[in-house]
Amino acid sequence: MPEINGKEAVVYKMTGRIDSNNAPKVEAEIAELLKDRGRVPVVLDASELDYISSAGLRVILRVKQSNPELRITGVNSAVYEVLDMTGFTEMMDVEKAYRVVSVEGCEEIGRGANGVVYRLDDDDVVKVYFNSDALADIQHEREVARLALILGIPTAISYDVVKVGDSYGSMFELLKATSFSKILAKEPERMDWVVEEFVKMLNRIHGTLVPEGKLPDFRETVISWGRFMQDYLPQEYGEKLMSLIEAIPHDDHMIHGDYHTKNVVLQGDEVLLIDMDTLAVGHPIIELASVYNAFQGYSEYDPETIMQFQGFDRDTATRFWHKVLAAYLETSSETKLHEVEDKARVIGYTRMIRRSIRRKGLETEAGRAEIDLWKSELLQLLDKVDTLVFDKNELEIDAVNDNLPEVQAFVEEKLERAGFPAKTTMQVGLAVEEIFVNVASYAYSPEVGKAKLRVEVADGPSSVTVTMSDSGVPYDPLAKDDPDVTLSAEDRQIGGLGIFLTKKLMDDMSYEYKDGKNILTLRKNV
Amino acid sequence: MLNIEKKIDNDKACFRLTGRLDTLTSPELESELTGIIDGLTDLVLDFEELEYVSSAGMRVLLAAQKKMNDLGTMTVKHVRQEIMDTFEMTGFDEILTIEN
């Protein structure tokens, strides 16, 4: 017997045509079935219904009024169209009759967390869900894909739901689409192009503001992973993990949730994002964690596994990940890349360990070895990571002269990317050398400490502001008198030149000591 | 990165610099000069391929100029505009003998 909300339903089978001629008869038959049964759930089986007129629709409406828990099942596409146009599909539960599709002998072109994608013919692919009760998942994925498209993300939306064996599938029109994984595997010389497009799409996703409540908040999911991990980590590490996760700010920008090269496809010259069921809102570090896992984390214990999943080797995956991270953060600074990678790994390992444990990983030797490896990495990271938030315009680095090239490159890359004239870029680079070397020489001497550099480009670009801060001894470099530049070589002092030059090169320069930090701010107009 | 191409002929020397004269590289120029400067009367620094000079480089230039003022002459040649700008800001265009 079919059920609705756990209650047994009365079933009435509608057959042939229902119009003004037989509608009263149909209504009487239904009334007879429902007699003395109160507000019992009703299923109207439409699998043999060919046509319904407005007289028939009025009967359904009256049944719905007396028995609100109503479902119409097995609706063919002609009848479905009528129900859709008249708004019935919005008012009540209407289930279509599903076309049956076989994937026997079809090429598998993608595999995700929830299903497998097969190519049916030149025009169509079908995503078959693992879960046989997947209708709600399919509905969810269609809704979020529509939302993404409206918000400007190029994606494929399924046009039909079909029955595949015992489970369901979503049909997509994808003409000769090739996944980025396949391009990396077959045409390794195109890696830089794939990196560029992959990051462009990622920026597009992360730049998309989602109206409140339209997508799940991935931060909540990460919090649940953190709670799960409490039982598997030493107490103080568990607490640190939880506090790091809870400190991730809420973010209303979109994240894909399962972003890797099988889920980005090239169709003609158009790049499309697919497999949208994990679409959410959240801080980009959560996304980077899953990108890290796809290319590094999952294959850390057994490097061979990446080949089965992506079709390319671990070395390719490693190079790809580094290039992607550098392009996403818009820097080649290894310090910056490691900082963000470490933050992504904290969430990445948390996710993988939990997943493996839930899949009975602790019950096999290989599973335990993998979990042990991830756990030891996670514990080391928890010793050194103090926040999971990152800012791509900031670089924190040991204030030592040897780091000067990296610091200058960090600034110069930002300015070049923003389109500053070469001369301005050089002058700002020069100013950065002077102030960084100052911090390196005096702030912590003879110890070594950190300097934090922040680069902010104003639109246009019209100006750049560079802020350098350190936690060393309070020192105001601007308090010193300027050297007398009119003196002859014999009388000129050797010192004081750097800050003087910086003042001359920049349009504005200011110093403050705040919260135990020296903060020096430079501004240069274009 | 700084490359120094030296031509030394008795008491005359010409250093052709390529790359950057900054905090990390200026000690190289300083040590190259220290070994020979006392025996020179004529020092030429050719900046044609030099892209960048910071205050650390300027300090080495100033020290060399002071020394050569006692020993003979020092000339800086082919200074590009970006570097010339910083020389002008700091009065180095007056201190150094520049031939372009």
Interface residues (C-beta under 8 A of the other chain):
Chain A: N401 D402 L404 P405 K423 M426 Q427 G429 L430 E433 E434 V437 P483 V485 T486 L487 S488 A489 E490 R492 I494 L497 G498 F500 L501 K504 L505
Chain B: D22 T23 L24 Y52 S54 S55 A56 M58 R59 L62 A63 Q65 K66 N69 E82 T86 M89 T90 G91 E94 I95
